[in-house]
Amino acid sequence: MNEARRVVITGLGIVSTLGHDIETYWAGLTSGRSGVKLIKAFDTSEFDCKIAGEIQDFDPLQWMDKRSANRVDRFTQFGVAAAVQAVKDSGLDFEKEDRTRCGVVVGTGIGGLWEIEEQHTRLREKGPKRVSPFLVPKLMGNACAGQIAIQYQLMGPNFGATSACASSSHSLGIAFRAVRSGDADVMISGGSEAAITPLGTAGFCAAKALSTRNDQPEKASRPFDRERDGFVMGEGSGILVLEELEHARRRGARIYAEFLGFGASDDGNHIVEPDPSGRGPSLAMRMALRDGGVNPEEVEYINAHGTSTPLGDKAETVAIKIALGDHARKVAISSTKSMVGHLLGASGGVELVATALVIHRGVIHPTANYQTPDPDCDLDYVPNVARPCAVRKALSNSFGFGGHNATLLVGKFSG
């Protein structure tokens, strides 16, 4: 690791079903409030799953002009909104920055699915000449990263990572390394997703991946609980500003946390099912710790992938035990997804925002809806009630279809 360049988190931005600003989001998380509701965007009468962490009060015109909003998909609208918040929160003024030293890496698992469905319907009903010329720039997975760079005229490293539900954690890890290596001084990074569409929901329903607890939407996502029956889709965006420490110091920036390490691996096992052995995720966790020069015994908190699927939560529990050994039983673990749902490619972004706030504010948000212990999930999941704790080192896990695993290591900034 290059000790000369330390990386810190100086800005946070969020769009979620709990709120579109950091304070509302944090208040929801620490109170254990679920934002899962019945889906309103389309008729779900023929769907097995009728619930999601759907955002039902988002106005893109708060964040961009009407012309720009009409030329991007919903997932890009979310990402731009969160990026604008994060940049404002950081206090950066790009008029005073070398824009060739500032970049963007924003991930998405699916990209512009709303636009794909809309234009496919138009193609079938009205023919190819009626398909929008904005179809391709709206659907492409890198559209959000490109749009954020255009917003601020940034010319540094810029692309979008796509690795299913690990997309934004991979993006953040890559952005972290860009700053640490000296390729950039500032990186805007995270993820965005808007896949609660008829096709997206039908696909996950067909895979039997979703919870069908439709009569109790707010209680449907219950990571590590014995009665869990599948994940709940979510949408939104989590964006962070990563900055080289001395650059941040020179401008007197507030520092939420220090970004210490990144680990990435694969299960090499199955395209959608987690490896029950936990070897792949445990490798990612160990790699992140080694990258940051941190011993397993120093970890005090893990923001878990914690999707509320029977196989996934069990496998993650096994992986944590492998990675941390006996220390695993001393670590507080919680799942943000218990309240906002599973944001697929955006999950790592919204969860690193939460992890940075846990470190900065000294409170661990709970895992909501944890009622019935599962003997296969026997660690400390901080059930239902927030816990004051001065966390100094934390991991954030993201695991995706394809067997992709990504772990981020962050810590209390020590000067």
C-alpha positions as CSV (number, residue, x, y, z in Angstrom):
1,M,0.0,0.0,0.0
2,N,1.2,3.5,-0.9
3,E,1.5,5.1,2.6
4,A,2.1,8.6,1.0
5,R,-1.5,9.0,-0.2
6,R,-4.3,8.5,2.2
7,V,-7.9,8.6,1.1
8,V,-10.8,10.1,3.0
9,I,-14.5,10.5,2.6
10,T,-15.6,14.1,2.6
11,G,-19.1,14.1,1.0
12,L,-22.2,12.0,1.2
13,G,-25.3,12.0,-1.0
14,I,-28.4,9.7,-0.9
15,V,-31.6,9.0,-2.7
16,S,-33.6,6.3,-1.0
17,T,-37.0,5.2,0.0
18,L,-36.2,6.6,3.5
19,G,-35.4,10.0,2.2
20,H,-33.4,12.1,-0.3
21,D,-31.1,13.8,2.1
22,I,-28.5,12.5,4.6
23,E,-30.4,13.6,7.8
24,T,-33.7,12.0,6.8
25,Y,-32.0,8.8,5.7
26,W,-29.9,8.5,8.9
27,A,-33.0,9.2,11.1
28,G,-34.8,6.4,9.3
29,L,-32.0,4.0,9.7
30,T,-31.3,4.6,13.3
31,S,-35.0,4.4,14.2
32,G,-35.3,1.0,12.4
33,R,-38.0,2.4,10.0
34,S,-38.7,0.4,6.9
35,G,-39.4,2.2,3.6
36,V,-40.8,-0.9,1.9
37,K,-44.3,-0.4,0.5
38,L,-46.8,-1.7,-2.1
39,I,-45.5,-0.9,-5.6
40,K,-47.4,1.9,-7.2
41,A,-45.4,2.3,-10.5
42,F,-47.3,-0.4,-12.3
43,D,-50.1,-2.9,-11.8
44,T,-48.8,-5.8,-9.7
45,S,-52.1,-7.9,-9.7
46,E,-50.5,-10.7,-11.6
47,F,-47.1,-10.6,-9.8
48,D,-46.2,-12.9,-6.9
49,C,-44.3,-10.0,-5.3
50,K,-46.2,-6.7,-5.0
51,I,-43.8,-4.8,-2.7
52,A,-40.5,-2.9,-3.0
53,G,-38.4,-0.2,-1.5
54,E,-39.9,2.1,-4.2
55,I,-39.3,5.8,-4.3
56,Q,-42.6,7.4,-4.7
57,D,-41.8,11.1,-4.1
58,F,-38.8,11.9,-6.3
59,D,-38.8,15.1,-8.5
60,P,-35.7,15.2,-10.7
61,L,-36.3,18.9,-11.4
62,Q,-35.0,19.5,-7.9
63,W,-31.6,18.4,-9.1
64,M,-31.4,19.1,-12.9
65,D,-33.2,21.1,-15.5
66,K,-36.1,19.7,-17.4
67,R,-34.2,19.2,-20.7
68,S,-31.5,17.2,-18.9
69,A,-34.0,15.2,-16.9
70,N,-35.9,14.1,-20.0
71,R,-32.7,12.9,-21.7
72,V,-31.7,10.4,-18.9
73,D,-33.2,7.3,-17.4
74,R,-34.5,7.2,-13.9
75,F,-31.4,5.6,-12.6
76,T,-29.2,8.4,-13.9
77,Q,-31.6,11.0,-12.3
78,F,-31.1,9.3,-9.0
79,G,-27.3,9.2,-9.4
80,V,-27.1,12.9,-10.4
81,A,-29.3,13.9,-7.4
82,A,-27.1,12.0,-5.0
83,A,-23.9,13.3,-6.6
84,V,-25.1,16.9,-6.3
85,Q,-25.8,16.4,-2.6
86,A,-22.4,14.7,-2.1
87,V,-20.5,17.5,-3.8
88,K,-22.4,20.2,-1.9
89,D,-21.8,18.3,1.3
90,S,-18.1,18.1,0.6
91,G,-17.7,21.8,0.1
92,L,-15.8,21.3,-3.1
93,D,-15.8,24.1,-5.7
94,F,-14.7,22.7,-9.0
95,E,-14.0,26.1,-10.3
96,K,-11.0,26.1,-8.0
97,E,-9.9,22.5,-8.9
98,D,-7.8,21.0,-11.6
99,R,-10.7,19.1,-13.4
100,T,-8.2,16.7,-15.0
101,R,-7.5,15.5,-11.4
102,C,-11.2,14.9,-10.6
103,G,-13.1,11.8,-11.8
104,V,-16.2,9.7,-11.5
105,V,-16.8,6.0,-11.1
106,V,-20.5,5.0,-10.6
107,G,-21.8,1.5,-10.9
108,T,-25.2,0.0,-11.8
109,G,-26.3,-3.6,-12.0
110,I,-28.9,-3.2,-14.7
111,G,-28.9,0.4,-16.0
112,G,-31.7,2.0,-17.9
113,L,-34.4,-0.7,-17.7
114,W,-37.3,1.8,-17.7
115,E,-36.1,3.2,-21.0
116,I,-35.5,-0.3,-22.5
117,E,-39.1,-1.3,-21.7
118,E,-40.6,1.9,-22.9
119,Q,-38.8,1.9,-26.2
120,H,-39.3,-1.8,-26.8
121,T,-43.1,-1.2,-26.5
122,R,-42.8,1.7,-28.9
123,L,-40.9,-0.5,-31.4
124,R,-43.6,-3.2,-31.3
125,E,-46.5,-0.8,-31.5
126,K,-45.3,2.0,-33.7
127,G,-42.2,0.6,-35.6
128,P,-38.5,1.3,-35.6
129,K,-38.7,4.9,-36.8
130,R,-40.5,5.9,-33.6
131,V,-37.8,4.6,-31.3
132,S,-36.2,7.5,-29.4
133,P,-32.7,8.6,-30.5
134,F,-31.9,8.8,-26.8
135,L,-32.5,5.1,-26.2
136,V,-28.8,4.0,-26.2
137,P,-27.4,7.0,-24.2
138,K,-30.3,6.5,-21.7
139,L,-29.9,2.7,-21.2
140,M,-26.2,2.3,-21.1
141,G,-24.7,1.5,-17.7
142,N,-22.0,4.2,-17.9
143,A,-24.6,7.0,-18.5
144,C,-24.8,8.0,-14.9
145,A,-21.0,8.4,-14.5
146,G,-20.8,10.3,-17.7
147,Q,-23.7,12.6,-16.8
148,I,-22.1,13.5,-13.4
149,A,-18.8,14.3,-15.1
150,I,-20.7,16.6,-17.6
151,Q,-22.5,18.3,-14.7
152,Y,-19.2,19.4,-13.2
153,Q,-17.0,19.3,-16.4
154,L,-14.7,16.7,-14.9
155,M,-12.0,15.2,-17.0
156,G,-10.3,12.6,-14.8
157,P,-10.9,8.8,-14.7
158,N,-14.5,8.1,-15.6
159,F,-16.5,4.9,-16.2
160,G,-19.2,2.7,-14.8
161,A,-18.7,-0.7,-13.2
162,T,-21.3,-3.4,-13.7
163,S,-21.0,-6.5,-11.5
164,A,-24.6,-7.1,-10.4
165,C,-25.1,-6.3,-6.7
166,A,-21.4,-5.7,-6.2
167,S,-21.3,-2.9,-8.8
168,S,-21.1,0.1,-6.6
169,S,-18.7,-1.4,-4.1
170,H,-16.4,-2.3,-7.1
171,S,-16.8,1.3,-8.3
172,L,-15.9,2.7,-4.9
173,G,-12.9,0.3,-4.6
174,I,-11.6,1.4,-8.0
175,A,-12.1,5.1,-7.2
176,F,-10.3,4.6,-3.9
177,R,-7.3,3.1,-5.7
178,A,-7.3,5.9,-8.3
179,V,-6.9,8.4,-5.5
180,R,-4.4,6.3,-3.6
181,S,-2.2,5.7,-6.6
182,G,-2.1,9.3,-7.6
183,D,-4.3,9.1,-10.7
184,A,-6.7,11.5,-9.2
185,D,-7.1,13.8,-6.2
186,V,-10.9,13.7,-6.0
187,M,-13.3,10.9,-7.1
188,I,-17.1,11.0,-7.0
189,S,-18.2,7.4,-6.7
190,G,-21.0,5.0,-5.7
191,G,-23.9,3.5,-7.5
192,S,-27.5,4.0,-8.8
193,E,-30.3,1.7,-9.7
194,A,-33.9,1.9,-10.9
195,A,-35.0,-1.6,-11.7
196,I,-38.4,-1.7,-10.1
197,T,-40.1,-2.1,-13.5
198,P,-42.6,-4.8,-14.7
199,L,-39.8,-6.7,-16.5
200,G,-37.3,-6.4,-13.7
201,T,-39.8,-7.5,-11.0
202,A,-41.1,-10.3,-13.2
203,G,-37.5,-11.6,-13.7
204,F,-36.7,-11.8,-10.1
205,C,-40.1,-13.2,-9.3
206,A,-39.5,-16.0,-11.9
207,A,-36.2,-16.7,-10.2
208,K,-38.1,-17.1,-6.9
209,A,-35.7,-14.6,-5.3
210,L,-38.2,-12.1,-3.9
211,S,-40.1,-12.0,-0.7
212,T,-43.9,-12.5,-1.1
213,R,-44.8,-11.1,2.3
214,N,-47.2,-8.7,0.5
215,D,-49.5,-8.3,3.5
216,Q,-46.7,-6.8,5.6
217,P,-44.5,-4.9,3.3
218,E,-42.5,-3.1,6.1
219,K,-41.7,-6.4,7.7
220,A,-40.7,-8.3,4.5
221,S,-37.0,-7.7,4.5
222,R,-35.7,-9.6,7.5
223,P,-32.0,-10.4,7.1
224,F,-30.6,-13.2,9.2
225,D,-34.1,-14.0,10.6
226,R,-35.2,-17.6,10.4
227,E,-38.5,-16.6,8.7
228,R,-36.8,-14.7,5.9
229,D,-38.2,-15.7,2.5
230,G,-36.3,-13.6,-0.1
231,F,-35.1,-10.1,-0.8
232,V,-37.1,-7.0,-1.4
233,M,-36.1,-4.9,-4.4
234,G,-35.1,-1.3,-3.7
235,E,-34.1,1.7,-5.9
236,G,-32.1,4.9,-5.4
237,S,-28.5,6.0,-5.2
238,G,-25.6,6.4,-2.8
239,I,-22.7,8.6,-3.9
240,L,-19.6,9.6,-1.9
241,V,-16.8,12.0,-2.5
242,L,-13.4,10.4,-2.0
243,E,-10.4,12.7,-1.6
244,E,-6.7,12.6,-1.1
245,L,-6.0,13.5,2.6
246,E,-3.7,16.5,2.0
247,H,-6.0,17.9,-0.6
248,A,-8.8,17.7,1.8
249,R,-6.8,19.3,4.6
250,R,-5.7,22.2,2.5
251,R,-9.3,23.3,2.0
252,G,-10.4,22.5,5.5
253,A,-12.8,19.7,4.6
254,R,-14.9,17.8,7.1
255,I,-13.8,14.1,7.1
256,Y,-16.4,11.5,7.7
257,A,-14.1,8.5,7.7
258,E,-10.9,7.2,6.1
259,F,-11.0,4.7,3.2
260,L,-8.5,2.1,4.1
261,G,-8.8,-0.9,1.8
262,F,-10.6,-2.8,-0.9
263,G,-10.9,-6.5,-1.6
264,A,-12.5,-8.3,-4.6
265,S,-13.0,-12.0,-5.3
266,D,-15.3,-14.5,-7.0
267,D,-17.0,-17.7,-5.8
268,G,-16.2,-19.5,-9.0
269,N,-19.2,-21.6,-8.2
270,H,-22.6,-20.6,-9.6
271,I,-24.1,-17.8,-11.6
272,V,-26.8,-16.9,-9.0
273,E,-26.4,-19.1,-5.9
274,P,-23.9,-18.2,-3.2
275,D,-21.2,-20.8,-2.4
276,P,-22.3,-22.2,0.9
277,S,-18.7,-22.7,1.9
278,G,-18.3,-18.9,2.2
279,R,-14.8,-19.1,0.7
280,G,-15.2,-16.4,-1.9
281,P,-16.7,-13.6,0.3
282,S,-14.2,-14.5,3.1
283,L,-11.4,-14.0,0.6
284,A,-12.7,-10.5,-0.3
285,M,-12.8,-9.6,3.4
286,R,-9.3,-10.8,4.0
287,M,-8.0,-9.0,1.0
288,A,-9.6,-5.7,2.1
289,L,-8.0,-6.1,5.6
290,R,-4.6,-6.9,4.1
291,D,-4.9,-4.0,1.7
292,G,-5.5,-1.6,4.6
293,G,-2.9,-3.2,6.9
294,V,-5.7,-4.0,9.5
295,N,-5.9,-7.2,11.6
296,P,-9.2,-9.1,11.8
297,E,-9.3,-8.4,15.6
298,E,-9.5,-4.7,14.9
299,V,-12.9,-4.9,13.0
300,E,-15.7,-3.7,15.2
301,Y,-18.6,-3.4,12.7
302,I,-19.7,-5.0,9.5
303,N,-22.4,-3.5,7.2
304,A,-23.5,-6.9,5.9
305,H,-24.7,-7.7,2.4
306,G,-27.6,-9.2,4.4
307,T,-30.2,-9.6,1.6
308,S,-32.8,-11.6,3.5
309,T,-32.4,-14.7,1.3
310,P,-32.3,-18.1,3.0
311,L,-29.0,-19.1,1.3
312,G,-27.3,-15.7,1.1
313,D,-27.5,-14.8,4.8
314,K,-26.3,-18.2,5.9
315,A,-23.4,-18.1,3.5
316,E,-22.4,-14.6,4.6
317,T,-22.4,-15.7,8.2
318,V,-20.1,-18.6,7.4
319,A,-17.8,-16.2,5.4
320,I,-17.5,-13.7,8.3
321,K,-16.5,-16.6,10.6
322,I,-13.8,-17.7,8.2
323,A,-12.5,-14.2,7.7
324,L,-12.5,-13.1,11.3
325,G,-12.2,-16.4,13.2
326,D,-13.2,-16.4,16.8
327,H,-13.4,-12.5,16.7
328,A,-16.5,-12.8,14.5
329,R,-18.6,-13.3,17.6
330,K,-17.4,-9.9,19.0
331,V,-18.3,-7.9,15.9
332,A,-21.6,-5.9,15.5
333,I,-23.3,-6.6,12.2
334,S,-26.3,-4.9,10.6
335,S,-28.1,-4.9,7.3
336,T,-29.2,-1.6,5.7
337,K,-31.3,-3.6,3.3
338,S,-33.7,-4.5,6.2
339,M,-35.0,-0.9,5.8
340,V,-34.4,0.2,2.2
341,G,-34.5,-3.1,0.4
342,H,-31.9,-4.4,-2.0
343,L,-30.8,-1.7,-4.4
344,L,-28.9,-4.3,-6.5
345,G,-26.0,-2.4,-8.2
346,A,-26.5,0.7,-5.9
347,S,-26.5,-1.3,-2.7
348,G,-22.8,-0.8,-1.9
349,G,-23.1,2.9,-2.3
350,V,-26.1,3.4,0.0
351,E,-24.5,1.1,2.5
352,L,-21.1,2.8,2.5
353,V,-22.9,6.1,3.1
354,A,-24.5,4.3,6.1
355,T,-21.2,2.9,7.3
356,A,-19.4,6.3,7.1
357,L,-22.2,7.7,9.2
358,V,-21.9,4.9,11.7
359,I,-18.2,5.7,12.1
360,H,-18.7,9.5,12.1
361,R,-21.6,9.6,14.5
362,G,-20.8,6.7,16.8
363,V,-24.1,4.9,16.4
364,I,-24.7,1.5,14.7
365,H,-28.0,1.3,12.9
366,P,-30.0,-1.9,13.6
367,T,-31.1,-4.8,11.5
368,A,-34.8,-4.2,11.4
369,N,-37.4,-7.0,11.6
370,Y,-35.1,-9.5,13.3
371,Q,-37.5,-11.5,15.4
372,T,-36.7,-15.2,15.2
373,P,-33.1,-16.3,15.6
374,D,-31.8,-18.8,13.0
375,P,-29.3,-21.3,14.3
376,D,-27.4,-21.0,11.0
377,C,-27.1,-17.2,11.6
378,D,-25.7,-17.0,15.1
379,L,-23.7,-13.7,15.2
380,D,-24.6,-10.3,16.6
381,Y,-26.9,-8.6,14.1
382,V,-27.8,-5.6,16.2
383,P,-31.5,-6.5,16.2
384,N,-34.1,-3.8,15.9
385,V,-32.6,-1.1,18.1
386,A,-29.7,1.2,17.3
387,R,-26.6,0.8,19.4
388,P,-24.1,3.6,20.5
389,C,-20.6,2.4,19.7
390,A,-17.4,4.2,18.8
391,V,-16.5,2.2,15.7
392,R,-12.9,2.6,14.6
393,K,-12.7,0.0,11.8
394,A,-15.6,-1.3,9.7
395,L,-16.2,-3.5,6.7
396,S,-18.9,-3.2,4.1
397,N,-19.8,-6.3,2.1
398,S,-21.4,-6.6,-1.4
399,F,-21.9,-9.9,-3.2
400,G,-23.5,-10.2,-6.6
401,F,-24.8,-12.7,-9.2
402,G,-21.9,-14.1,-11.1
403,G,-20.2,-14.9,-7.7
404,H,-18.8,-11.4,-7.5
405,N,-17.6,-10.3,-4.1
406,A,-16.4,-6.9,-3.0
407,T,-15.5,-5.7,0.5
408,L,-14.6,-2.1,1.5
409,L,-12.6,-1.2,4.6
410,V,-13.1,2.1,6.3
411,G,-12.1,3.6,9.6
412,K,-12.2,6.5,12.0
413,F,-10.0,9.3,10.7
414,S,-7.1,9.7,13.2
415,G,-5.4,12.8,11.9
